[in-house]
Amino acid sequence: GSSTPKRSSGTPRPSRVVTSEVLIANPAVANLVATGKSSQIYSAMEAGGHLGMQTLEEDLARLWASGFISEGTALSMARNPGVMRDRYAALRQSAGPNGARSRGVMR
């Protein structure tokens, strides 16, 4: 048999996947940087989902829910595992009985 890890669907899981954070320098983000409020950028990323922004935790939750990475990998890579678990739970709930959406980042 093959030693390639399998997704829950039975298809082979790639050995490496890309995860990302996306920050768009809109006026709100630029103001946070200009005024030295960089600690609020994460919240701006969460609120900017409709603009295409995403946090690491959102993308890890999406990859876990889609079966591309395991729970252990998602937890080990997350800066805030509790937030990542919350994002995963929300994705699973919003996906319903058919599983995760293809781009299931919370917005």
C-alpha positions in Angstrom: 0.0 0.0 0.0 0.9 3.6 -0.4 2.4 5.5 2.6 1.0 8.8 1.2 -1.3 10.4 3.8 -4.9 10.4 2.8 -7.6 13.0 3.2 -10.9 12.0 4.7 -12.2 11.7 1.1 -9.6 9.0 0.5 -7.6 11.1 -2.0 -3.9 11.5 -1.4 -2.9 14.5 0.8 0.0 16.5 -0.5 3.1 16.5 1.7 3.3 20.3 1.7 0.6 23.0 1.4 0.8 26.7 1.5 -0.9 28.8 4.2 -1.0 32.5 4.2 -2.0 35.7 5.9 -3.3 38.5 3.6 -3.2 42.1 4.7 -4.3 44.8 2.3 -3.0 48.3 2.9 -6.3 50.1 2.9 -6.7 53.5 4.5 -7.7 51.9 7.9 -4.6 49.8 8.0 -2.4 52.7 6.8 -3.8 54.8 9.7 -3.0 52.0 12.2 0.6 51.9 11.0 0.9 55.7 10.9 -0.4 56.1 14.4 1.7 53.3 15.9 -1.3 51.0 16.6 0.2 48.0 14.9 -1.3 45.8 17.7 -4.7 46.4 16.1 -3.7 45.2 12.6 -4.8 41.6 13.4 -8.3 42.8 14.2 -8.3 44.8 10.9 -7.4 41.7 9.0 -10.3 39.8 10.7 -12.7 42.6 9.8 -11.3 42.9 6.3 -12.3 39.5 5.1 -14.7 41.0 2.6 -11.7 42.8 1.1 -9.7 39.6 0.7 -7.8 39.8 4.0 -7.3 36.7 6.1 -5.4 35.7 9.2 -3.1 32.7 9.6 -5.7 31.1 11.9 -8.5 31.5 9.3 -6.4 29.8 6.6 -5.2 27.0 8.9 -8.8 26.4 9.9 -9.8 26.3 6.2 -7.0 23.8 5.4 -7.9 21.6 8.3 -11.6 21.6 7.5 -10.8 20.8 3.8 -8.6 17.9 4.9 -5.3 19.3 3.6 -3.7 19.3 7.0 -4.3 17.5 10.3 -5.6 19.0 13.5 -2.2 18.5 15.0 -0.5 20.4 12.2 -3.1 23.2 12.3 -2.6 23.6 16.1 1.2 23.5 15.9 1.3 26.2 13.3 -1.3 28.6 14.8 -0.2 31.6 16.8 -3.5 31.3 18.7 -4.8 27.7 18.7 -8.0 28.8 20.5 -8.9 31.2 17.8 -8.0 28.7 15.1 -10.3 26.1 16.8 -13.1 28.6 16.8 -12.6 29.4 13.1 -12.6 25.6 12.4 -15.8 25.1 14.3 -17.5 28.0 12.5 -16.4 26.6 9.1 -17.8 23.1 10.0 -21.1 24.6 11.2 -21.5 26.8 8.1 -20.6 23.9 5.8 -23.5 21.8 6.9 -23.6 18.1 6.3 -21.7 18.2 3.0 -18.4 19.2 4.6 -16.2 22.3 4.2 -16.7 24.9 1.5 -13.9 25.2 -1.0 -12.8 28.6 0.1 -14.3 28.4 3.6 -12.6 31.4 5.2 -14.9 33.1 7.6 -15.9 36.5 6.4 
